């Protein structure tokens, strides 16, 4: 899960102002990104309406290789990630430029498979996460993470990336520090042992 970047990645093609109150400009730099671009444009408009935001949101769909290059240049992390956000916090001719959200389609597909849901759901989650970073939300500290998780849930109508990340931590805190040896034995092994004992009896 990526964080808000300190510097701006703002290709000129993504930063042209429009005359409408709100606009979502999506650019597919991934060769298979046309379908994702249509989805993200729709999600972006829905999110801006839900948040009553007026301005321009730029979204770029890239490959793992491309996002790794951006991540290395601006965050000094030499690895691909799922989403990066670059706030612009500026205006052109009175038109607010919210910033750029960069999404790796390769990572989105991989995470959708790992999480057991579709690509549509994963793209919705990534865009919500990226947009909230543009608006100043963060998840470095627990209090901030809970605030961002609530905002994601409000946008999506279900848990987002931050809530998923918080859930294992909550489970870990509830787990006793020490467990008996028996408690650590997987359930399947316990069943096999019981079956063996019955066969010997």
TIRO-2110 file (N, C-alpha, C; in Angstrom, 1 decimal):
// TIRO-2110
0.9, -1.2, 0.0, N, 1, A
0.0, 0.0, 0.0, CA, 1, A
0.9, 1.2, 0.0, C, 1, A
0.7, 2.1, -1.0, N, 2, A
1.6, 3.2, -1.1, CA, 2, A
1.1, 4.4, -0.3, C, 2, A
2.0, 5.4, -0.2, N, 3, A
1.6, 6.6, 0.6, CA, 3, A
1.6, 7.8, -0.4, C, 3, A
1.2, 8.9, 0.2, N, 4, A
1.3, 10.2, -0.5, CA, 4, A
2.7, 10.6, -0.8, C, 4, A
3.0, 10.9, -2.0, N, 5, A
4.4, 11.3, -2.3, CA, 5, A
4.6, 12.8, -2.0, C, 5, A
5.9, 13.1, -1.7, N, 6, A
6.2, 14.5, -1.3, CA, 6, A
6.3, 15.4, -2.5, C, 6, A
6.7, 14.8, -3.6, N, 7, A
6.9, 15.6, -4.8, CA, 7, A
5.8, 15.3, -5.9, C, 7, A
5.8, 16.1, -6.9, N, 8, A
4.8, 16.0, -7.9, CA, 8, A
5.2, 15.3, -9.1, C, 8, A
4.4, 14.4, -9.6, N, 9, A
4.5, 13.7, -10.9, CA, 9, A
3.3, 14.2, -11.7, C, 9, A
3.6, 15.2, -12.6, N, 10, A
2.4, 15.8, -13.3, CA, 10, A
2.7, 16.0, -14.7, C, 10, A
2.6, 14.9, -15.5, N, 11, A
2.8, 15.1, -17.0, CA, 11, A
1.9, 16.2, -17.5, C, 11, A
2.4, 17.0, -18.5, N, 12, A
1.6, 18.1, -19.0, CA, 12, A
0.3, 17.6, -19.5, C, 12, A
0.2, 16.4, -20.1, N, 13, A
-1.0, 16.0, -20.7, CA, 13, A
-2.1, 15.7, -19.6, C, 13, A
-1.7, 15.5, -18.4, N, 14, A
-2.6, 15.2, -17.3, CA, 14, A
-3.0, 16.5, -16.6, C, 14, A
-2.4, 17.6, -16.8, N, 15, A
-2.6, 18.7, -16.0, CA, 15, A
-3.4, 19.9, -16.7, C, 15, A
-3.9, 19.7, -17.9, N, 16, A
-4.6, 20.7, -18.5, CA, 16, A
-5.9, 21.0, -17.9, C, 16, A
-6.2, 22.2, -17.5, N, 17, A
-7.4, 22.6, -16.8, CA, 17, A
-8.6, 22.5, -17.8, C, 17, A
-9.8, 22.3, -17.2, N, 18, A
-11.0, 22.3, -17.9, CA, 18, A
-12.0, 23.3, -17.4, C, 18, A
-13.0, 23.6, -18.1, N, 19, A
-13.9, 24.7, -17.7, CA, 19, A
-15.0, 24.2, -16.8, C, 19, A
-15.2, 22.8, -16.7, N, 20, A
-16.2, 22.3, -15.9, CA, 20, A
-15.8, 22.4, -14.4, C, 20, A
-16.8, 22.3, -13.5, N, 21, A
-16.4, 22.4, -12.1, CA, 21, A
-15.6, 21.2, -11.6, C, 21, A
-15.9, 20.1, -12.1, N, 22, A
-15.1, 18.9, -11.8, CA, 22, A
-14.8, 18.1, -13.0, C, 22, A
-13.7, 17.5, -13.1, N, 23, A
-13.3, 16.7, -14.3, CA, 23, A
-12.3, 15.6, -13.9, C, 23, A
-12.5, 14.4, -14.4, N, 24, A
-11.6, 13.3, -14.2, CA, 24, A
-10.9, 13.0, -15.5, C, 24, A
-9.6, 13.2, -15.6, N, 25, A
-8.9, 12.9, -16.8, CA, 25, A
-8.1, 11.6, -16.6, C, 25, A
-8.4, 10.6, -17.3, N, 26, A
-7.7, 9.3, -17.2, CA, 26, A
-6.9, 9.0, -18.4, C, 26, A
-5.6, 8.6, -18.2, N, 27, A
-4.7, 8.3, -19.3, CA, 27, A
-4.2, 6.9, -19.1, C, 27, A
-4.4, 6.0, -20.1, N, 28, A
-3.9, 4.7, -20.0, CA, 28, A
-2.5, 4.6, -20.7, C, 28, A
-1.5, 4.4, -19.9, N, 29, A
-0.2, 4.2, -20.5, CA, 29, A
0.2, 2.7, -20.5, C, 29, A
-0.7, 1.9, -20.0, N, 30, A
-0.6, 0.4, -20.1, CA, 30, A
-1.3, -0.1, -21.3, C, 30, A
-0.7, -1.0, -22.1, N, 31, A
-1.3, -1.4, -23.4, CA, 31, A
-2.7, -2.1, -23.2, C, 31, A
-3.0, -2.6, -22.0, N, 32, A
-4.2, -3.2, -21.7, CA, 32, A
-5.1, -2.4, -20.8, C, 32, A
-4.9, -1.1, -20.8, N, 33, A
-5.5, -0.3, -19.8, CA, 33, A
-6.8, 0.4, -20.2, C, 33, A
-7.3, 0.2, -21.4, N, 34, A
-8.5, 0.9, -21.9, CA, 34, A
-9.8, 0.6, -21.0, C, 34, A
-10.0, -0.7, -20.7, N, 35, A
-11.1, -1.0, -19.8, CA, 35, A
-11.0, -0.4, -18.4, C, 35, A
-9.8, -0.5, -17.9, N, 36, A
-9.6, 0.1, -16.5, CA, 36, A
-9.8, 1.6, -16.6, C, 36, A
-9.4, 2.2, -17.7, N, 37, A
-9.6, 3.7, -17.8, CA, 37, A
-11.0, 4.1, -17.7, C, 37, A
-11.9, 3.3, -18.4, N, 38, A
-13.3, 3.6, -18.4, CA, 38, A
-13.9, 3.5, -17.0, C, 38, A
-13.4, 2.4, -16.3, N, 39, A
-13.9, 2.2, -14.9, CA, 39, A
-13.4, 3.3, -14.0, C, 39, A
-12.2, 3.7, -14.1, N, 40, A
-11.6, 4.7, -13.2, CA, 40, A
-12.2, 6.1, -13.4, C, 40, A
-12.5, 6.4, -14.7, N, 41, A
-13.2, 7.6, -15.0, CA, 41, A
-14.6, 7.7, -14.3, C, 41, A
-15.3, 6.6, -14.3, N, 42, A
-16.6, 6.6, -13.7, CA, 42, A
-16.5, 6.6, -12.2, C, 42, A
-15.6, 5.9, -11.6, N, 43, A
-15.4, 5.9, -10.1, CA, 43, A
-14.9, 7.3, -9.7, C, 43, A
-14.0, 7.9, -10.5, N, 44, A
-13.6, 9.2, -10.1, CA, 44, A
-14.7, 10.2, -10.0, C, 44, A
-15.6, 10.2, -11.0, N, 45, A
-16.7, 11.2, -11.0, CA, 45, A
-17.6, 10.9, -9.8, C, 45, A
-17.8, 9.6, -9.5, N, 46, A
-18.7, 9.3, -8.3, CA, 46, A
-18.0, 9.8, -7.0, C, 46, A
-16.7, 9.6, -6.9, N, 47, A
-16.0, 10.0, -5.7, CA, 47, A
-16.0, 11.6, -5.5, C, 47, A
-15.8, 12.3, -6.6, N, 48, A
-15.8, 13.7, -6.5, CA, 48, A
-17.2, 14.2, -6.2, C, 48, A
-18.2, 13.6, -6.7, N, 49, A
-19.6, 14.0, -6.4, CA, 49, A
-19.9, 13.7, -4.9, C, 49, A
-19.5, 12.6, -4.4, N, 50, A
-19.7, 12.2, -3.0, CA, 50, A
-19.0, 13.1, -2.1, C, 50, A
-17.8, 13.6, -2.4, N, 51, A
-17.1, 14.4, -1.6, CA, 51, A
-17.3, 15.9, -1.8, C, 51, A
-18.2, 16.2, -2.8, N, 52, A
-18.5, 17.6, -3.2, CA, 52, A
-17.3, 18.4, -3.5, C, 52, A
-16.4, 17.7, -4.3, N, 53, A
-15.2, 18.4, -4.7, CA, 53, A
-15.3, 19.0, -6.1, C, 53, A
-14.8, 20.1, -6.3, N, 54, A
-14.8, 20.8, -7.6, CA, 54, A
-13.3, 21.0, -8.1, C, 54, A
-13.0, 20.4, -9.1, N, 55, A
-11.6, 20.5, -9.6, CA, 55, A
-11.3, 19.4, -10.6, C, 55, A
-10.0, 19.3, -10.9, N, 56, A
-9.6, 18.2, -11.8, CA, 56, A
-8.8, 17.2, -11.1, C, 56, A
-9.2, 15.9, -11.4, N, 57, A
-8.4, 14.8, -10.9, CA, 57, A
-7.8, 14.1, -12.1, C, 57, A
-6.5, 13.8, -12.0, N, 58, A
-5.8, 13.1, -13.1, CA, 58, A
-5.4, 11.7, -12.6, C, 58, A
-5.7, 10.8, -13.4, N, 59, A
-5.4, 9.4, -13.1, CA, 59, A
-4.6, 8.8, -14.3, C, 59, A
-3.5, 8.1, -14.0, N, 60, A
-2.7, 7.4, -15.0, CA, 60, A
-2.6, 5.9, -14.7, C, 60, A
-2.8, 5.1, -15.7, N, 61, A
-2.7, 3.7, -15.5, CA, 61, A
-1.4, 3.2, -16.2, C, 61, A
-0.6, 2.6, -15.4, N, 62, A
0.7, 2.2, -15.9, CA, 62, A
1.0, 0.7, -15.5, C, 62, A
2.2, 0.3, -16.0, N, 63, A
2.7, -1.1, -15.7, CA, 63, A
3.5, -1.1, -14.4, C, 63, A
3.8, -2.3, -13.9, N, 64, A
4.7, -2.4, -12.8, CA, 64, A
6.0, -1.7, -13.0, C, 64, A
6.5, -1.9, -14.2, N, 65, A
7.9, -1.3, -14.5, CA, 65, A
7.8, 0.2, -14.5, C, 65, A
6.8, 0.8, -15.0, N, 66, A
6.7, 2.2, -15.0, CA, 66, A
6.5, 2.8, -13.6, C, 66, A
5.6, 2.1, -12.8, N, 67, A
5.4, 2.7, -11.4, CA, 67, A
6.6, 2.4, -10.5, C, 67, A
7.4, 1.4, -10.8, N, 68, A
8.6, 1.2, -10.1, CA, 68, A
9.6, 2.3, -10.3, C, 68, A
9.7, 2.8, -11.6, N, 69, A
10.6, 3.9, -11.9, CA, 69, A
10.2, 5.2, -11.2, C, 69, A
8.9, 5.4, -11.2, N, 70, A
8.3, 6.6, -10.5, CA, 70, A
8.6, 6.5, -9.0, C, 70, A
8.3, 5.3, -8.4, N, 71, A
8.5, 5.1, -7.0, CA, 71, A
10.0, 5.3, -6.6, C, 71, A
10.9, 4.8, -7.4, N, 72, A
12.3, 5.0, -7.2, CA, 72, A
12.7, 6.4, -7.2, C, 72, A
12.2, 7.2, -8.2, N, 73, A
12.6, 8.5, -8.4, CA, 73, A
12.1, 9.4, -7.3, C, 73, A
10.9, 9.3, -6.9, N, 74, A
10.2, 10.3, -6.0, CA, 74, A
10.2, 9.8, -4.5, C, 74, A
10.2, 8.5, -4.3, N, 75, A
10.1, 8.0, -2.9, CA, 75, A
11.4, 7.2, -2.5, C, 75, A
12.3, 7.0, -3.4, N, 76, A
13.5, 6.2, -3.2, CA, 76, A
13.2, 4.8, -2.7, C, 76, A
12.2, 4.2, -3.3, N, 77, A
11.8, 2.8, -3.1, CA, 77, A
11.9, 2.1, -4.4, C, 77, A
12.9, 1.3, -4.6, N, 78, A
13.1, 0.6, -5.8, CA, 78, A
12.3, -0.7, -6.0, C, 78, A
10.9, -0.5, -6.0, N, 79, A
10.0, -1.6, -6.2, CA, 79, A
8.7, -1.1, -6.7, C, 79, A
8.0, -2.0, -7.4, N, 80, A
6.6, -1.5, -7.8, CA, 80, A
5.7, -1.4, -6.7, C, 80, A
4.6, -0.7, -6.8, N, 81, A
3.6, -0.5, -5.8, CA, 81, A
2.3, -0.5, -6.5, C, 81, A
1.2, -0.4, -5.7, N, 82, A
-0.1, -0.4, -6.3, CA, 82, A
-0.6, 1.0, -6.7, C, 82, A
-0.4, 2.0, -5.9, N, 83, A
-0.9, 3.3, -6.2, CA, 83, A
0.0, 4.4, -5.6, C, 83, A
0.2, 5.5, -6.3, N, 84, A
0.9, 6.6, -5.8, CA, 84, A
0.1, 7.9, -6.0, C, 84, A
0.2, 8.8, -5.1, N, 85, A
-0.5, 10.0, -5.2, CA, 85, A
0.4, 11.2, -5.1, C, 85, A
0.2, 12.2, -6.0, N, 86, A
1.0, 13.4, -6.1, CA, 86, A
0.1, 14.6, -6.1, C, 86, A
-0.1, 15.2, -4.9, N, 87, A
-1.0, 16.4, -4.8, CA, 87, A
-0.4, 17.6, -5.6, C, 87, A
-1.2, 18.3, -6.2, N, 88, A
-0.7, 19.5, -6.9, CA, 88, A
-1.0, 20.8, -6.0, C, 88, A
-2.2, 20.8, -5.4, N, 89, A
-2.5, 21.9, -4.5, CA, 89, A
-2.3, 23.2, -5.2, C, 89, A
-2.9, 23.3, -6.4, N, 90, A
-2.7, 24.6, -7.1, CA, 90, A
-4.0, 24.8, -8.0, C, 90, A
-4.0, 25.9, -8.7, N, 91, A
-5.1, 26.2, -9.5, CA, 91, A
-4.7, 26.8, -10.8, C, 91, A
-5.5, 26.7, -11.9, N, 92, A
-5.2, 27.3, -13.1, CA, 92, A
-6.5, 28.0, -13.6, C, 92, A
-6.4, 29.3, -13.8, N, 93, A
-7.6, 30.1, -14.2, CA, 93, A
-8.8, 29.8, -13.2, C, 93, A
-8.5, 29.7, -11.9, N, 94, A
-9.5, 29.5, -11.0, CA, 94, A
-10.0, 28.1, -10.9, C, 94, A
-9.4, 27.2, -11.6, N, 95, A
-9.8, 25.8, -11.6, CA, 95, A
-8.8, 25.0, -10.7, C, 95, A
-9.3, 24.3, -9.7, N, 96, A
-8.5, 23.6, -8.8, CA, 96, A
-7.9, 22.3, -9.4, C, 96, A
-6.6, 22.1, -9.2, N, 97, A
-6.0, 20.9, -9.7, CA, 97, A
-5.7, 20.0, -8.5, C, 97, A
-6.5, 19.0, -8.3, N, 98, A
-6.4, 18.1, -7.1, CA, 98, A
-5.1, 17.4, -7.1, C, 98, A
-4.6, 16.9, -8.2, N, 99, A
-3.4, 16.2, -8.3, CA, 99, A
-3.5, 14.9, -9.1, C, 99, A
-2.4, 14.1, -9.1, N, 100, A
-2.3, 12.9, -9.9, CA, 100, A
-2.3, 11.6, -9.1, C, 100, A
-3.1, 10.7, -9.6, N, 101, A
-3.1, 9.3, -9.0, CA, 101, A
-2.5, 8.4, -10.0, C, 101, A
-1.5, 7.6, -9.7, N, 102, A
-0.8, 6.7, -10.6, CA, 102, A
-1.2, 5.3, -10.1, C, 102, A
-1.7, 4.5, -10.9, N, 103, A
-2.1, 3.1, -10.6, CA, 103, A
-1.5, 2.1, -11.5, C, 103, A
-0.9, 1.1, -10.9, N, 104, A
-0.3, 0.0, -11.6, CA, 104, A
-1.4, -1.1, -11.9, C, 104, A
-1.7, -1.3, -13.2, N, 105, A
-2.7, -2.3, -13.5, CA, 105, A
-2.2, -3.7, -13.2, C, 105, A
-0.9, -3.9, -13.4, N, 106, A
-0.3, -5.2, -13.1, CA, 106, A
-0.5, -5.6, -11.6, C, 106, A
-0.2, -4.6, -10.8, N, 107, A
-0.3, -4.9, -9.3, CA, 107, A
-1.8, -5.0, -8.9, C, 107, A
-2.6, -4.2, -9.5, N, 108, A
-4.1, -4.3, -9.3, CA, 108, A
-4.6, -5.6, -9.6, C, 108, A
-4.2, -6.2, -10.7, N, 109, A
-4.7, -7.5, -11.1, CA, 109, A
-4.2, -8.6, -10.1, C, 109, A
-3.0, -8.5, -9.7, N, 110, A
-2.4, -9.4, -8.8, CA, 110, A
-3.0, -9.4, -7.4, C, 110, A
-3.3, -8.2, -6.9, N, 111, A
-3.9, -8.0, -5.6, CA, 111, A
-5.4, -8.5, -5.7, C, 111, A
-6.0, -8.2, -6.8, N, 112, A
-7.4, -8.7, -6.9, CA, 112, A
-7.5, -10.2, -6.7, C, 112, A
-6.6, -10.9, -7.4, N, 113, A
-6.5, -12.4, -7.3, CA, 113, A
-6.2, -12.8, -5.9, C, 113, A
-5.2, -12.2, -5.3, N, 114, A
-4.8, -12.5, -3.9, CA, 114, A
-5.9, -12.3, -2.9, C, 114, A
-6.7, -11.2, -3.1, N, 115, A
-7.8, -10.9, -2.2, CA, 115, A
-9.1, -11.6, -2.5, C, 115, A
-9.2, -12.3, -3.6, N, 116, A
-10.4, -13.0, -3.9, CA, 116, A
-11.5, -12.2, -4.4, C, 116, A
-11.2, -11.0, -5.0, N, 117, A
-12.3, -10.3, -5.6, CA, 117, A
-11.9, -9.8, -7.0, C, 117, A
-12.8, -9.2, -7.7, N, 118, A
-12.5, -8.8, -9.1, CA, 118, A
-11.7, -7.6, -9.3, C, 118, A
-11.2, -7.4, -10.5, N, 119, A
-10.4, -6.2, -10.8, CA, 119, A
-11.2, -4.9, -10.6, C, 119, A
-12.5, -5.0, -10.9, N, 120, A
-13.3, -3.8, -10.7, CA, 120, A
-13.3, -3.3, -9.3, C, 120, A
-13.4, -4.2, -8.3, N, 121, A
-13.4, -3.8, -6.9, CA, 121, A
-12.0, -3.3, -6.5, C, 121, A
-10.9, -3.9, -7.1, N, 122, A
-9.6, -3.5, -6.7, CA, 122, A
-9.3, -2.1, -7.2, C, 122, A
-9.7, -1.8, -8.4, N, 123, A
-9.5, -0.5, -9.0, CA, 123, A
-10.2, 0.6, -8.2, C, 123, A
-11.5, 0.2, -7.8, N, 124, A
-12.2, 1.2, -7.0, CA, 124, A
-11.5, 1.5, -5.7, C, 124, A
-11.0, 0.5, -5.1, N, 125, A
-10.3, 0.6, -3.8, CA, 125, A
-9.0, 1.5, -4.0, C, 125, A
-8.3, 1.2, -5.0, N, 126, A
-7.0, 1.9, -5.2, CA, 126, A
-7.3, 3.4, -5.5, C, 126, A
-8.3, 3.7, -6.3, N, 127, A
-8.6, 5.1, -6.6, CA, 127, A
-9.1, 5.8, -5.4, C, 127, A
-9.9, 5.2, -4.6, N, 128, A
-10.4, 5.8, -3.4, CA, 128, A
-9.2, 6.1, -2.5, C, 128, A
-8.3, 5.2, -2.3, N, 129, A
-7.1, 5.4, -1.5, CA, 129, A
-6.2, 6.5, -2.0, C, 129, A
-6.0, 6.5, -3.3, N, 130, A
-5.2, 7.6, -3.9, CA, 130, A
-5.8, 8.9, -3.8, C, 130, A
-7.1, 9.0, -4.0, N, 131, A
-7.8, 10.3, -3.9, CA, 131, A
-7.7, 10.9, -2.5, C, 131, A
-7.9, 10.0, -1.5, N, 132, A
-7.9, 10.5, -0.2, CA, 132, A
-6.5, 11.0, 0.2, C, 132, A
-5.4, 10.4, -0.3, N, 133, A
-4.1, 10.9, -0.1, CA, 133, A
-3.9, 12.3, -0.7, C, 133, A
-4.5, 12.5, -1.8, N, 134, A
-4.5, 13.9, -2.4, CA, 134, A
-5.1, 14.9, -1.5, C, 134, A
-6.1, 14.5, -0.7, N, 135, A
-6.8, 15.4, 0.2, CA, 135, A
-6.2, 15.5, 1.6, C, 135, A
-5.0, 14.9, 1.7, N, 136, A
-4.3, 15.0, 3.0, CA, 136, A
-4.4, 13.9, 4.0, C, 136, A
-5.2, 12.9, 3.6, N, 137, A
-5.3, 11.7, 4.5, CA, 137, A
-4.0, 10.9, 4.5, C, 137, A
-3.7, 10.2, 5.6, N, 138, A
-2.5, 9.4, 5.7, CA, 138, A
-2.7, 8.2, 6.6, C, 138, A
-1.8, 7.3, 6.6, N, 139, A
-2.0, 6.1, 7.5, CA, 139, A
-0.7, 5.7, 8.2, C, 139, A
0.2, 6.7, 8.4, N, 140, A
1.4, 6.3, 9.1, CA, 140, A
1.2, 6.1, 10.6, C, 140, A
0.4, 6.9, 11.2, N, 141, A
0.1, 6.7, 12.6, CA, 141, A
-1.3, 6.1, 12.7, C, 141, A
-1.5, 5.3, 13.8, N, 142, A
-2.7, 4.6, 14.0, CA, 142, A
-4.0, 5.4, 13.9, C, 142, A
-4.0, 6.6, 14.6, N, 143, A
-5.1, 7.4, 14.6, CA, 143, A
-5.5, 7.9, 13.2, C, 143, A
-4.4, 8.3, 12.5, N, 144, A
-4.6, 8.8, 11.1, CA, 144, A
-5.1, 7.6, 10.2, C, 144, A
-4.6, 6.4, 10.5, N, 145, A
-5.0, 5.3, 9.7, CA, 145, A
-6.5, 5.0, 9.9, C, 145, A
-6.9, 5.1, 11.1, N, 146, A
-8.4, 4.8, 11.4, CA, 146, A
-9.3, 5.9, 10.7, C, 146, A
-8.8, 7.1, 10.7, N, 147, A
-9.6, 8.2, 10.1, CA, 147, A
-9.6, 7.9, 8.6, C, 147, A
-8.5, 7.5, 8.0, N, 148, A
-8.5, 7.3, 6.6, CA, 148, A
-9.3, 6.0, 6.2, C, 148, A
-9.2, 5.0, 7.1, N, 149, A
-10.0, 3.8, 6.8, CA, 149, A
-11.5, 4.1, 6.8, C, 149, A
-12.0, 5.0, 7.8, N, 150, A
-13.4, 5.4, 7.8, CA, 150, A
-13.8, 6.1, 6.5, C, 150, A
-12.9, 7.0, 6.0, N, 151, A
-13.2, 7.8, 4.8, CA, 151, A
-13.2, 6.8, 3.6, C, 151, A
-12.4, 5.8, 3.5, N, 152, A
-12.4, 4.9, 2.5, CA, 152, A
-13.7, 4.1, 2.5, C, 152, A
-14.1, 3.7, 3.7, N, 153, A
-15.4, 2.9, 3.8, CA, 153, A
-16.6, 3.7, 3.4, C, 153, A
-16.5, 5.0, 3.7, N, 154, A
-17.6, 5.9, 3.4, CA, 154, A
-17.7, 6.0, 1.8, C, 154, A
-16.6, 6.1, 1.2, N, 155, A
-16.6, 6.2, -0.3, CA, 155, A
-17.0, 4.9, -1.0, C, 155, A
-16.5, 3.8, -0.5, N, 156, A
-16.7, 2.5, -1.1, CA, 156, A
-17.9, 1.8, -0.7, C, 156, A
-18.4, 2.1, 0.5, N, 157, A
-19.5, 1.3, 1.0, CA, 157, A
-19.1, 0.0, 1.6, C, 157, A
-17.8, -0.2, 1.7, N, 158, A
-17.2, -1.4, 2.3, CA, 158, A
-15.7, -1.1, 2.7, C, 158, A
-15.1, -2.0, 3.3, N, 159, A
-13.7, -1.8, 3.8, CA, 159, A
-12.8, -1.5, 2.6, C, 159, A
-11.8, -0.6, 2.8, N, 160, A
-10.8, -0.3, 1.8, CA, 160, A
-9.4, -0.8, 2.2, C, 160, A
-8.4, -0.3, 1.5, N, 161, A
-7.0, -0.8, 1.8, CA, 161, A
-6.6, -0.6, 3.2, C, 161, A
-6.9, 0.5, 3.8, N, 162, A
-6.3, 0.8, 5.1, CA, 162, A
-7.0, -0.1, 6.2, C, 162, A
-8.3, -0.2, 6.0, N, 163, A
-9.0, -1.1, 7.0, CA, 163, A
-8.5, -2.5, 6.9, C, 163, A
-8.2, -3.0, 5.7, N, 164, A
-7.6, -4.3, 5.5, CA, 164, A
-6.3, -4.4, 6.2, C, 164, A
-5.5, -3.4, 6.1, N, 165, A
-4.2, -3.4, 6.8, CA, 165, A
-4.3, -3.3, 8.3, C, 165, A
-5.3, -2.6, 8.8, N, 166, A
-5.5, -2.5, 10.2, CA, 166, A
-6.0, -3.8, 10.9, C, 166, A
-6.8, -4.6, 10.1, N, 167, A
-7.4, -5.8, 10.7, CA, 167, A
-6.4, -6.8, 11.2, C, 167, A
-5.3, -7.1, 10.5, N, 168, A
-4.4, -8.1, 11.1, CA, 168, A
-3.7, -7.6, 12.4, C, 168, A
-3.5, -6.2, 12.4, N, 169, A
-2.9, -5.7, 13.6, CA, 169, A
-3.8, -5.8, 14.8, C, 169, A
-5.1, -5.6, 14.6, N, 170, A
-6.0, -5.8, 15.7, CA, 170, A
-6.1, -7.2, 16.2, C, 170, A
-6.0, -8.1, 15.2, N, 171, A
-6.1, -9.6, 15.6, CA, 171, A
-4.8, -9.9, 16.4, C, 171, A
-3.7, -9.4, 16.0, N, 172, A
-2.4, -9.6, 16.7, CA, 172, A
-2.5, -9.1, 18.1, C, 172, A
-3.1, -7.9, 18.3, N, 173, A
-3.1, -7.4, 19.7, CA, 173, A
-4.0, -8.2, 20.6, C, 173, A
-5.1, -8.9, 20.0, N, 174, A
-6.0, -9.7, 20.8, CA, 174, A
-5.4, -11.1, 21.1, C, 174, A
-4.4, -11.5, 20.3, N, 175, A
-3.9, -12.8, 20.5, CA, 175, A
-3.0, -12.9, 21.7, C, 175, A
-3.2, -13.9, 22.6, N, 176, A
-2.3, -14.0, 23.8, CA, 176, A
-0.9, -14.3, 23.4, C, 176, A
0.0, -13.7, 24.2, N, 177, A
1.4, -13.8, 23.9, CA, 177, A
1.9, -15.3, 23.9, C, 177, A
1.3, -16.1, 24.9, N, 178, A
1.8, -17.5, 25.0, CA, 178, A
0.5, -18.4, 24.8, C, 178, A
0.8, -19.4, 24.0, N, 179, A
-0.3, -20.4, 23.8, CA, 179, A
0.3, -21.8, 24.1, C, 179, A
-0.5, -22.7, 24.5, N, 180, A
0.0, -24.1, 24.8, CA, 180, A
0.4, -24.7, 23.4, C, 180, A
1.2, -25.8, 23.5, N, 181, A
1.7, -26.4, 22.3, CA, 181, A
0.5, -27.0, 21.6, C, 181, A
-0.5, -27.5, 22.3, N, 182, A
-1.6, -28.1, 21.6, CA, 182, A
-2.4, -27.0, 20.8, C, 182, A
-2.4, -25.8, 21.3, N, 183, A
-3.2, -24.7, 20.6, CA, 183, A
-2.5, -24.3, 19.3, C, 183, A
-1.2, -24.6, 19.2, N, 184, A
-0.5, -24.2, 18.0, CA, 184, A
-0.5, -25.3, 16.9, C, 184, A
-1.1, -26.5, 17.2, N, 185, A
-1.2, -27.6, 16.3, CA, 185, A
-2.3, -27.3, 15.3, C, 185, A
-2.1, -27.3, 14.0, N, 186, A
-3.1, -27.0, 13.0, CA, 186, A
-4.3, -28.0, 13.2, C, 186, A
-5.5, -27.6, 12.9, N, 187, A
-6.7, -28.4, 13.1, CA, 187, A
-6.6, -29.7, 12.3, C, 187, A
-6.1, -29.6, 11.1, N, 188, A
-6.0, -30.8, 10.3, CA, 188, A
-5.2, -31.9, 10.9, C, 188, A
-4.1, -31.5, 11.6, N, 189, A
-3.2, -32.4, 12.2, CA, 189, A
-3.9, -33.1, 13.4, C, 189, A
-4.7, -32.3, 14.1, N, 190, A
-5.4, -32.8, 15.3, CA, 190, A
-6.4, -33.9, 14.8, C, 190, A
-7.1, -33.6, 13.7, N, 191, A
-8.0, -34.6, 13.2, CA, 191, A
-7.3, -35.9, 12.8, C, 191, A
-6.2, -35.8, 12.1, N, 192, A
-5.4, -37.0, 11.7, CA, 192, A
-4.9, -37.7, 12.9, C, 192, A
-4.5, -37.0, 13.9, N, 193, A
-4.0, -37.7, 15.1, CA, 193, A
-5.2, -38.5, 15.8, C, 193, A
-6.3, -37.9, 15.9, N, 194, A
-7.5, -38.5, 16.5, CA, 194, A
-7.9, -39.8, 15.7, C, 194, A
-7.8, -39.7, 14.3, N, 195, A
-8.2, -40.8, 13.5, CA, 195, A
-7.2, -41.9, 13.7, C, 195, A
-5.9, -41.6, 13.9, N, 196, A
-4.9, -42.6, 14.1, CA, 196, A
-5.1, -43.4, 15.4, C, 196, A
-5.5, -42.6, 16.4, N, 197, A
-5.7, -43.2, 17.7, CA, 197, A
-6.9, -44.2, 17.7, C, 197, A
-8.0, -43.8, 16.9, N, 198, A
-9.1, -44.6, 16.8, CA, 198, A
-8.8, -45.9, 16.0, C, 198, A
-7.9, -45.8, 15.0, N, 199, A
-7.6, -47.0, 14.2, CA, 199, A
-6.8, -48.0, 15.0, C, 199, A
-6.0, -47.4, 16.0, N, 200, A
-5.2, -48.3, 16.8, CA, 200, A
-5.9, -49.0, 17.9, C, 200, A
-7.1, -48.3, 18.3, N, 201, A
-7.8, -48.9, 19.4, CA, 201, A
-8.5, -50.2, 19.1, C, 201, A
END
